[in-house]
Structures are given as structure tokens and as C-alpha cells.
Amino acid sequence: MRSALLCAGIACSAALVLPAAPAIAAPPPDDPAQGPAQSPSLIDLLTRLQTLYQQAEQATETYNGTQERLGKERARVDMLNKQLADQRSAVQSGRDIAGALARRQYQDGGISAYTRLLLTDDPATALSQAHVLRQLMSSQASLVGRLQAGERRLDELTTKERASLASVRQLADQQRKDRDDVKGRLGDVEKLVSSLTGTQLDQLHQLEQQGIDQAQQALLSSGRLGSDSRPPSVRAQQAVSYAYAQLGKPYMWGAQGPNAFDCSGLTSQAWAHAGRPIPRTSQEQWAQLRHVPLNLLRPGDLIVYFSRATHVALYVGNGKVIQAPRPGEAVKMTAVAANPILGAVRPDA
């Protein structure tokens, strides 16, 4: 048993360097001095369970990304609808003015200004009306040009709105597929867990924790983590305080609080409450935020895990992170090496 646990721990440590590697290695041969090695079936169970959790979280982050894009596209549709309403109103006003000009020209255009001056009893008024008519006629070309431009703008907005609505429908369909994918993968986890006895679950927990402890010790001994001499910024401290306030709240996929969180829901909300909105998903946080080496970490930075950046946690100092780990668990503080580390990012300057 001790040999197997040590092997598992070393494998977890190696995963920090090669994030794509499994956290648990195969057991060593039997050691006559220490008795039979750990049963391969238990290690296989842990590897399988860890794989299922990672797949479920990857599917969750995909769902979160689709959900965010859908929200942005719906906001775009709302904006285009408002622009369309304003443009329709402007075009109608232009049409009304053009119609009034046409009627005025029809009424007055057949009589020359000289004849009108001869026939009127009020030459000053006639001259004034003729001046106004000339001004209206001179602006007609400009008005028609603006009206035509307005009509083209109306057509453009209509085309954009239709395309955006089509995108919303497509994203909504994708969201449903992503949701079903998450549910299916979580169902696989539930089936595996429900097939285990209480003793097996306890053994799996102990084996996993042994691997985490070994990985954490290896990270601290390597010096890669650096010291904790860098204080957080004001906003980073606010993000850390928010994360502390969420301890004990349940993990729920797709949740962003206030009563439950998934991993990136916790980190994005922590920084949003600090006045620094960041991307919603762990992949976008890894792709868009500034990368920092582990030896320059400070509280408030985000630790991103696994080769595909499918998990994220908030660093709080002293080699610890606060994270929403996985289904069935609550927001908690863990060792920074609880999962294979991909790298770290810093949301603020």
C-alpha cells in the first residue's frame, strides 16, 4: 500500500511538468519486504474517476462559453432592434418631408415668381414665399440623398438583425447540445460512484489525497512557487476576500453564484466584484489574461489546470488556492498542486 501511494504521489508530481499525464501511475510490482502492492483495480478506479471529472468539467466550460456567446448575441439583437426602430423613424420622417416638398412644388411650381408678384396685393409676402420656395427646392437634392442613404442603412441593419437572429438560434441549439453533453458525462460519474462501496470511496479519497500531498511537496521543494513576499493589489485583495466569503457553497455546473459556483464562475465573479470583469471560462481566462510565472505569484492570481485549461482556481497565498472543485463538493481551500498545473494568469496590472 505504501509503495502504491508513493508511486501515485510521484505521478501527480510529474503531472505538474506534463499536465496531460494522468495523475496516478500503475502500481509497482510486489515488494516482498512490504507485502503485496496496491490492487490495480483501485488505482484504475481513481484514474477513471479523475478522467470522468475532467471530461465533465471540460464539457461544462464548453457550455459556459456557448452560454456567454449566446448572451452577447442576444444583446446584439436587442441593440440592432433599437437601431432599426430609430432608423425606421428617421426614414419615415424623411419621406414625410419629401412628400411635403413635392406637394408644395406642385402647388406653387406652375406660377413664376414674377407673375405671383404682379398678381398679389402684398409684394413683400410674395417675395418672401418665393425665397422660401427656392430654399426648399435647393435643399431637395440634399434631402433625397439623405433619404436614400437612410434607406440603405435601414436595409443594412435589417440584414444584420436577421443574421444575428440566425446566430442566436444556432447558439441556442449548440447550448442545448452542450448541456446534454454535460449531463451525460456527469451521469457517467454518478454511475461509477454509485457502483462503489463506502470502503472503496474512502480508499480512493486517501489515495487521491496522498498524490496531492506528494505533488504539493514536490512543487514547494522545487522552488518553482517562489516566496509569498508580493502583496496583492487592492482589487486582488477584494477578489480574495470575495472568494473566502464563498467557502462552503456547493459546486454546480454553469453556476456563477450567489448560492453555487463552478470553477470559472467563482474566479470570474471574484474579480467582477473587485471591479475588474474577466472572461467567463477557464479557457478564455488562460487565453486572454496576462501570464505570470509561478515564482512571481501573488494573491488574487488565477491558477489554470490541465493541458486544455479546463479548470481554474484563485491563489490566496501560502501555496493555497480557493476553488470550486467538482460536482458533489463545495468551494474550499486546497493545495495549489491539487491538479496538474498549466500556468498562472493575472487579471490586473
N, C-alpha and C positions, 0 to 999 in steps of 0.2 A: 504493500500500500504506500509506504513512504517513498519507494522508488518511483512509483507511478505518479504520485503527487509532485515530486521533484521534477520529473520529466514534463508534466503538464505545465508547471511554472516556468521552466526554461523555454518551452514552446511559446508561452504567452509573451515572454521577454523578447524572443526572436520576432514575434509579430509586430513589435514596435518598430523594428527596422524594415520588415517586409509586411506591410499592413494586409496584403492579400492572403498571407499564410493563415491556416487555421490556428485557433488559439490553443488547441490541445493536440499533442502528438500521440502516435501509437505507443503502447506501453513497452517497456524494455523486457528482455527475456527474464525468466525466473532467476532470482538470486538465491542460491542455496543457503547463504548466510542469513537472509532476511525472509525467506519463505516465498510463496507464490506471489507474482506481481498482480497488480490490479486487473480485474476482469476486463477484457477488451470491450465487452458489451456496455459497460458503464461509461467508458470513455467515448465509445461510439454514440451512445445516447446523448452525452453532453455536446459532442461535436454536431450531431444532428439538430439538437435543440438550439444551439447557438446559431447555426446556419438558418434555421427557420425564423428565428427572431430577426436576424439581419435582413433576410428577404422580406419579411413583413414590414420592417422599418423602411427599407428601400421603396417598397410599394407605397407606403404612407407618404414619404417625401415626394414621390411622383404625383400622388393625389393632391398633396398640398400645392405643388407647383401648378397643376392644372386649375385648381380652385382659385389661386391667385390670378392667373391669366384670365380666367373667366370673369372674375370681379372687375379687373381692369377693362376688359372688353365691354362689359355691361355699362361701366361708367362712360366709356367712349360712345356707346349708343345713346345714352342719355344726353351727352354733350352735343352730339350730332343732331338729335331731335330738337334741342333748343335752337341750335344754329339754323336748322331747317325752318322752324317756326318764324324766327326773326327774318330770315331771307324771304320767305313767302310773303310776310307782311310788307317788307321793303319793295318787293317786286309788284305787289298789288297797288301800293301807293304810287309807284312809278307809272303803272298802267292807268290809274285814275287821272294823274296829271297829264299824261299823254292824251287821254280821251278829252279832257277839258280843253287842251290846246287845239285839238282837232276841231272841236265844236266851235271854238272862238274864231278859228281861221275860216271855217265855213260860213259863219255869220257875218264876219267883217271883211273877209278877203276879197269879195266882189266889188267893193267900193274903194276907189283910190282915196288917199289922204287929201288930195286937192279938192275932189268932189265933195267929200264929207265936210271940208272947211267952208265950201260955198253954200252948202245946204243947212248948216247948223246956225242956230241963234247964239251959240256960245263958242266962239272960235278957240278960246283958251282950253276949254274942256276937250274939244275935238283934237287939238294938237297934243294934249296930254294923253288921250286914249291912243292916238296913233303912235306915240312914243312907246307906250307900254306894249302895244301890239308888236312893234318892231323888236323890242327886247325879248318878248316871248318867242317870236319866230327865230331870232338869232340863237336862242338857247335850246331850240327844239332839237337840233342835231346832237348837242351835248346830252340832252335828256334821253334821246333814243339810244345813244351809245351806252349810257349808264344802264338803261333798261336792258339792253342786250347782254351786257356784262353780268347784270344781276340774274338774268335767265340762265346764263351759262354756269354761274356759281350755284344756282339752285339745282341744276342738273348734276353738277359735281357732288354736292352734298347728298343728293338722293342716291347716287351711285355708291358713295362711301357708306351711307347708312345701310343700304342693302347688303354690302359686303360685310359690314360689321355684324349685322344680324345673322348672316350666314355663319360667321366665325363663332358667334355666341352659341348657335345651335350645335356646331361641330364640337366646341369645347364642352358643352353640356353633355353631349354623348360620350366624349372621352372621359369626363368626370365620372359618369356612371360606370364605365368600364374599369377605371382606376379604383373606384370604391368597391366594386365586386372583386377585383384582384386582391385588395387589402383584406376583405372579409374572408376570401378563400384561403389566403396564407395564414391569417390568424386562426382560421378553423383547423388548419394542419397543426399549428402549435397546440391548440386545445386538445386535439385528438391524442397527440403524443403525451402531453402532460397527464391527461386523464387515464392513460394506459399504465402509468407508473404508480408504484406503491409509495406510501409515505416514507419508507426507509430509503427507497431509491432516490426520491426527491431530496432528502436530507444529504445523501451521499453526493448527489450532483451539485448541490449548493456548496458543500465543503470542498469538493474538487475544484469547482469554479473559483471559489474564494482563494484557495491555495495558489492557483495560477495567477490571480490578480495580485496577491501579495508578492509573489516572486517577480512578476513583471514590474511592480512598483519599486521593489528593492533594486532591481537591475537598472531602472531608469535613474533613480536617485544616486546610485553608485557610479553611474557613467558620467555624471556631471553635465549631462545634456539639459537638465532642467534649470540650471543656474541657481542664483540666490533669490530671496524674496525682498531685496532691498529697494525695488522700484515701487513707489506708491501709486495707487490708481489715480486717474484724473477725477474731477468732480463728477462727471457723468458716469464714468466707470464705477465709482463708488455707489452711485444711485442704482445702477444696474445690478450690482452685487447685493445691495440691500433689498431690492425687489425680489431677487432670486431666493434669498434667505426667507423672505416672508411667504414663499410658496411651498416650503418644505412640508412634506406630508400629504400634499394634494395628489390625487390619483393621476396616473398616466392614462390618456385617452387619445387614440389616433385622430389626427385632424384638429385637435383642440388647442386653443390659444388663450385659455383662461376665461373667466377668473377662477373657475372651480376645478378645472382639469387642464392638463397640458400634454402635448407630445414634445419631443426633444427640441425641435426648432421653434415650436410655438412658445416654449419657455424662454429661449435665448432672444427671439425677436421681440417678445413682449417686454422682457427686462430692459432692453435698450430703447424700445419705444417709450417706456415710462421714464427713461432717463433723458428723453428729448432728442434721441438720435435714431430715427427709423432705419431699420436694416432689412435686407431681403428676408422673405418668409422661410425659405427652405434651407437645409444644411448645404446642399449643393451650390445654391446661389450665394450663400454666405461665404463659402470657400472660394467661389469664382470671383466675387465682386469686392470683397473686403481685403484690406492690406494684410499680406502675410508677414508674420514676425517669427523669428527663430525661437525655439523653446527656451534657450538660455536668456532671452530678453522678456520673458513673460511677466505680466503684471496683472493684478486682479481686474476682472472685467473682460479680459481677452477670451476668445472662444477657442476651445479645443475641438478640432474636427477629426472624426474617426473613420476608419476603414478606407480602402483604396478608392471607393466611389463616393466618398464624402457623404455617407448615408446616416451619420449620427453626429450630434454636436452637444457640447456642454459648456458651462460658464466657469472659467477658472476663478477661484476665490482666494488663492494663496496657499502656502504651506503644502504644496503638492496635492491639493484637493480641488475638486470641481463639484458644482451642483448641477444635477441633470435630471431629466425625466427619462428613466432608463428604458422601460419596455412595458408591454401590457401585463397587468397583474401586480405591478409595483407602483410606488409613489415617488414623487420628487424627493430626492435625497442627496446627501453629500457622499462622495465616493473618492477613491484614489484616482488621480489623473490618468493612471495606466489601466483603468478598468476595462478599456477596449484598445485594440491596436490603433495607435495614433498616426494620423495622416499629417497633421501640422496644426498651426495656430494662426488665427487672424485677429486683427484689432479693429473694432468698429470706429473708434475716434482717432483724433490726431495724436 
